[in-house]
Amino acid sequence: EFIVYWFNGSAKTVLFRRNLNPVAPPADRGCQEFTVALPDRPDGRIYLQVLPGPDGNYSWDWTAWGEIRFTPEQPEK
């Protein structure tokens, strides 16, 4: 399970959450891409978290984060 959240020390906001099960759906295999809209709040931090999923089983789990980019949103014209 991949989670991206914003936290300012007291308030936590989950921005993205996805559970992968590469044994079953082939779409869950290989590299995955996602985009997250970041909050416009300067008083917190963004956290990237990996959990074992709903079964709580870390057996055979492996993961990596790559090509993480933080870019400002472009104003609409």
Secondary structure, 3 states (H helix, E strand, C coil): CEEEEEECCCCEEEEEEECCCCCCCHHHCCCCCCCCCCCCCCCCEEEEEECCCCCCCCCCCCCCCCCCCCCCCCCCC
